[in-house]
Amino acid sequence: MPSEESITYMNFLRLVQEVRASPDFISLSPVEERLLNLLASSWVLGIKITVLQAVQVDTLISHSTSHRLLKSLRLKKFIKLCVDKDDNRVKYVQPTDKTHAFFKVLGLCVERAQERITA
């Protein structure tokens, strides 16, 4: 018999699949989503991430692939690049409202998955 935590997690995965299939987020590839999640782990701590740091955040993919993914995420409006106020050569990768909406929906999936166990 699966544990409550196991069932919660499986419910979460099912709900996330529904989100990924929604028209708002269907354009996000699994690799783009992985990069976005890795960036979010710094954003939530208030850490500014430069483009150079962003291309190095996922050690499983090359820097050129990371650059391509960042460009794609920017075109899809999941990230924006902001120039440093003191050095125009430095650009920071920042989340957009679309990114915050995506993470909000995923957060709601966590809550909904937990509710199914306690209900």
HELIX and SHEET records of a PDB file:
HELIX    1   1 GLU A    4  ARG A   20  1                                  17    
HELIX    2   2 PRO A   30  TRP A   43  1                                  14    
HELIX    3   3 VAL A   51  ALA A   54  1                                   4    
HELIX    4   4 HIS A   63  LEU A   75  1                                  13    
HELIX    5   5 ASP A   97  THR A  118  1                                  22    
SHEET    1   A 3 ILE A  49  THR A  50  0                                        
SHEET    2   A 3 LYS A  91  PRO A  95 -1                                        
SHEET    3   A 3 ILE A  79  VAL A  83 -1                                        
END                                                                             
